């Protein structure tokens, strides 16, 4: 009888438990929101929310993956942000017989429901995904539609590296525009090293940095000492928003609330 049940479980698709590796903080958070975390066997280092995800084995930073580390966990399914690198690693994982599902890495609020749908389908959680999509769509519908002429400078800071300003084609640019605001550095592409001339010319009204970025700098005082920042409207009035980096830039479940926080910070400047 036991042998018959075992054969039945193996032969029926969907009954055998998946062994899932999740790559991307936004991806992992959605897996938990769909109540599919019991299938997770590992995650990447950007997956910090919810807190219980950090107890899982870590396959490393999503932009520096290696196939051996992933395959060692014997996954049957890898859910990966399309931003994960190098892409050759995921091809190697797939060639080893593991199903790899890519999740949108688009820097837009409209990508969030797409991510939910993709992950829900991969995990056979379509009904839960539709409920979650509806909740997110409701949040997105409540976001302000009017633009506000407040110029925002997003600073990326990491220990031991030069601080960078977010130009166009970045997640920060997408977040700023989603809040109906102006990216002060929109004239330059990608992340660029801060220069006094460039920052002063950009004349931001508000500086935004992540909690981890401010910690890397050491203090708020050190931030205002970065090239040109003290000479801008934001620097002169110490207009600063410190925010959860993943929430704002990950375009995941926490992003709508982070966008609201950014928008309110900008609106408060107009009220002063």
C-alpha positions as CSV (number, residue, x, y, z in Angstrom):
1,X,0.0,0.0,0.0
2,X,2.8,2.4,0.9
3,X,4.6,1.6,-2.3
4,X,1.4,2.3,-4.3
5,X,1.0,5.7,-2.6
6,X,4.6,6.7,-3.3
7,X,4.2,5.8,-7.0
8,X,1.0,7.8,-7.1
9,X,2.7,10.9,-5.6
10,X,5.5,10.7,-8.1
11,X,3.3,10.1,-11.1
12,X,0.8,13.0,-10.4
13,X,2.1,16.4,-11.5
14,X,2.1,19.2,-8.9
15,X,1.9,16.9,-5.9
16,X,5.6,16.5,-5.3
17,X,6.9,19.5,-3.4
18,X,9.1,21.9,-5.4
19,X,12.5,22.9,-4.1
20,X,12.6,26.6,-4.9
21,X,15.5,29.0,-5.0
22,X,14.4,32.7,-5.1
23,X,16.7,35.3,-6.5
24,X,15.7,39.0,-6.0
25,X,14.3,40.7,-2.9
26,X,11.1,41.5,-4.7
27,X,10.7,37.9,-5.9
28,X,11.2,36.4,-2.4
29,X,8.8,38.8,-0.8
30,X,6.1,37.8,-3.3
31,X,6.7,34.1,-2.6
32,X,6.0,34.7,1.1
33,X,3.0,36.9,0.3
34,X,1.6,33.9,-1.8
35,X,2.1,31.6,1.2
36,X,4.5,29.4,-0.7
37,X,7.6,29.9,1.5
38,X,7.5,26.2,2.7
39,X,9.0,25.3,-0.7
40,X,11.9,27.8,-0.5
41,X,15.3,26.1,0.1
42,X,17.4,29.2,-0.5
43,X,17.5,32.9,-1.5
44,X,19.9,35.5,-2.6
45,X,21.5,38.2,-0.4
46,X,19.1,40.9,-1.5
47,X,16.2,39.0,0.0
48,X,16.0,40.6,3.4
49,X,12.2,40.8,3.8
50,X,10.4,39.3,5.5
51,X,12.9,38.7,8.2
52,X,12.4,35.0,8.3
53,X,13.8,34.8,4.7
54,X,17.3,35.6,6.1
55,X,17.3,32.2,7.9
56,X,17.4,30.4,4.6
57,X,20.8,29.5,2.9
58,X,22.2,32.4,0.9
59,X,23.3,31.7,-2.7
60,X,25.1,35.1,-2.9
61,X,24.5,38.5,-4.5
62,X,22.1,38.4,-7.4
63,X,24.5,40.1,-9.8
64,X,27.4,37.7,-8.9
65,X,25.8,34.3,-9.0
66,X,27.5,31.0,-9.6
67,X,25.9,27.8,-10.8
68,X,27.6,25.5,-8.4
69,X,26.2,27.3,-5.3
70,X,22.7,27.1,-6.7
71,X,22.8,23.5,-7.9
72,X,24.3,22.3,-4.6
73,X,20.9,23.0,-3.0
74,X,19.2,20.5,-5.5
75,X,16.5,22.9,-6.6
76,X,13.7,21.9,-8.9
77,X,12.7,25.5,-9.6
78,X,14.6,28.8,-9.7
79,X,12.6,32.0,-9.6
80,X,14.9,34.7,-10.7
81,X,14.7,38.4,-11.4
82,X,15.7,39.1,-15.0
83,X,18.3,41.6,-13.4
84,X,20.3,38.6,-12.0
85,X,23.8,38.2,-13.4
86,X,25.6,36.6,-15.1
87,X,22.9,35.3,-17.3
88,X,25.2,32.4,-18.3
89,X,24.9,31.0,-14.8
90,X,21.1,30.7,-15.1
91,X,21.5,29.0,-18.5
92,X,23.9,26.5,-16.8
93,X,21.4,25.8,-14.1
94,X,18.7,25.3,-16.7
95,X,21.0,22.9,-18.7
96,X,21.4,20.9,-15.5
97,X,17.7,20.1,-15.7
98,X,16.3,22.8,-13.3
99,X,13.3,24.9,-14.4
100,X,14.3,28.6,-14.4
101,X,11.5,31.2,-14.5
102,X,12.5,34.8,-15.1
103,X,10.6,37.6,-13.4
104,X,10.3,41.1,-14.8
105,X,13.0,43.5,-13.7
106,X,11.3,46.5,-15.2
107,X,11.6,49.7,-13.1
108,X,8.0,50.6,-13.1
109,X,5.0,50.3,-10.7
110,X,3.1,48.5,-13.5
111,X,5.7,45.7,-13.3
112,X,4.6,44.7,-9.8
113,X,1.3,42.9,-10.8
114,X,3.2,41.2,-13.7
115,X,5.7,39.9,-11.2
116,X,3.0,38.5,-9.0
117,X,1.3,36.8,-11.9
118,X,4.5,35.2,-13.1
119,X,5.4,33.9,-9.7
120,X,1.9,32.8,-8.9
121,X,1.8,30.7,-12.1
122,X,5.2,29.2,-11.5
123,X,4.1,28.1,-8.0
124,X,0.6,27.0,-8.9
125,X,-0.8,29.8,-6.7
126,X,-2.9,31.6,-9.4
127,X,-5.8,32.2,-7.1
128,X,-3.7,33.8,-4.4
129,X,-1.8,35.8,-7.0
130,X,-5.1,37.3,-8.3
131,X,-6.0,38.4,-4.8
132,X,-2.6,39.9,-4.2
133,X,-2.7,41.6,-7.7
134,X,-6.0,43.2,-6.8
135,X,-4.6,44.6,-3.5
136,X,-1.6,46.1,-5.3
137,X,-3.7,47.6,-8.1
138,X,-5.9,49.2,-5.4
139,X,-2.7,50.8,-3.9
140,X,-1.5,51.9,-7.3
141,X,-4.8,53.6,-8.0
142,X,-4.5,55.7,-4.9
143,X,-1.1,57.2,-5.9
144,X,-1.1,60.9,-6.9
145,X,-1.3,61.4,-10.6
146,X,-0.3,65.1,-10.7
147,X,3.3,66.0,-11.3
148,X,5.2,68.2,-8.8
149,X,8.2,70.3,-9.9
150,X,10.4,69.1,-7.1
151,X,13.9,68.0,-8.2
152,X,15.2,64.9,-6.4
153,X,18.8,63.7,-6.1
154,X,19.1,60.0,-5.2
155,X,22.5,59.1,-3.8
156,X,23.9,55.6,-3.8
157,X,26.6,55.1,-1.2
158,X,28.5,51.9,-0.3
159,X,31.4,51.3,2.1
160,X,34.7,51.8,0.4
161,X,33.3,53.2,-2.9
162,X,32.7,56.6,-4.3
163,X,29.1,57.9,-3.8
164,X,27.0,57.9,-6.9
165,X,24.1,60.0,-8.3
166,X,21.3,58.2,-10.0
167,X,20.7,59.3,-13.6
168,X,18.2,58.0,-16.1
169,X,17.8,54.3,-16.8
170,X,18.0,53.5,-13.1
171,X,15.5,52.1,-10.6
172,X,15.9,55.4,-8.6
173,X,14.9,57.4,-11.8
174,X,11.8,55.1,-12.1
175,X,10.8,55.6,-8.5
176,X,11.2,59.4,-8.7
177,X,9.1,59.6,-11.8
178,X,6.5,57.3,-10.3
179,X,6.1,59.8,-7.5
180,X,5.5,62.5,-10.1
181,X,8.7,64.2,-9.3
182,X,11.8,65.3,-11.3
183,X,15.1,63.4,-11.3
184,X,17.7,66.2,-10.8
185,X,20.3,64.0,-12.7
186,X,18.0,62.9,-15.5
187,X,20.3,64.4,-18.1
188,X,23.0,61.7,-17.4
189,X,22.6,57.9,-17.8
190,X,23.0,55.3,-15.1
191,X,24.8,55.9,-11.9
192,X,27.5,58.6,-12.1
193,X,30.2,59.7,-9.5
194,X,29.2,62.8,-7.7
195,X,30.9,65.9,-9.0
196,X,30.6,69.4,-7.5
197,X,29.9,71.0,-10.9
198,X,27.3,68.4,-11.8
199,X,25.5,68.4,-8.5
200,X,25.4,72.2,-8.3
201,X,24.0,72.5,-11.8
202,X,21.4,69.9,-11.0
203,X,20.1,72.0,-8.1
204,X,18.1,69.3,-6.3
205,X,15.4,70.4,-3.8
206,X,15.5,67.1,-2.0
207,X,18.2,64.5,-1.4
208,X,17.2,60.9,-1.0
209,X,19.4,58.1,0.3
210,X,18.9,54.6,1.7
211,X,19.3,53.7,5.4
212,X,22.3,51.5,4.4
213,X,23.8,54.3,2.3
214,X,23.7,56.8,5.1
215,X,25.2,54.3,7.5
216,X,28.0,53.7,5.0
217,X,28.7,57.5,4.9
218,X,28.8,57.6,8.7
219,X,26.4,60.4,9.4
220,X,24.1,63.0,7.9
221,X,26.8,65.6,8.4
222,X,29.1,63.6,6.1
223,X,26.4,63.5,3.5
224,X,26.2,67.3,3.3
225,X,30.0,67.3,2.8
226,X,29.7,65.2,-0.5
227,X,30.8,67.2,-3.6
228,X,28.5,70.1,-4.3
229,X,25.6,68.9,-2.1
230,X,25.9,71.7,0.5
231,X,25.6,74.3,-2.4
232,X,22.3,73.1,-3.6
233,X,18.8,74.1,-2.4
234,X,18.5,70.7,-0.7
235,X,21.8,71.2,1.1
236,X,21.1,74.8,2.2
237,X,17.9,73.7,3.9
238,X,19.0,70.1,4.8
239,X,16.1,68.6,2.9
240,X,16.7,64.9,3.3
241,X,14.7,61.7,3.1
242,X,16.2,58.5,4.4
243,X,14.3,55.5,3.1
244,X,14.5,51.7,2.8
245,X,16.5,51.1,-0.4
246,X,14.8,47.8,-1.4
247,X,11.3,49.2,-0.7
248,X,11.9,52.2,-3.0
249,X,14.0,50.7,-5.7
250,X,12.9,47.0,-5.8
251,X,9.5,47.6,-7.4
252,X,8.0,45.0,-5.1
253,X,5.2,44.9,-2.6
254,X,6.6,47.7,-0.4
255,X,7.3,50.1,-3.3
256,X,3.8,51.8,-3.5
257,X,4.2,52.8,0.2
258,X,7.7,54.0,-0.4
259,X,6.6,56.1,-3.4
260,X,4.0,57.7,-1.2
261,X,6.6,58.5,1.4
262,X,8.8,60.1,-1.2
263,X,5.9,62.1,-2.6
264,X,4.9,63.4,0.9
265,X,8.5,64.5,1.6
266,X,8.4,66.5,-1.7
267,X,5.0,67.9,-0.9
268,X,6.2,69.1,2.5
269,X,8.8,71.3,0.8
270,X,6.1,73.0,-1.2
271,X,4.1,73.6,2.0
272,X,7.0,75.3,3.7
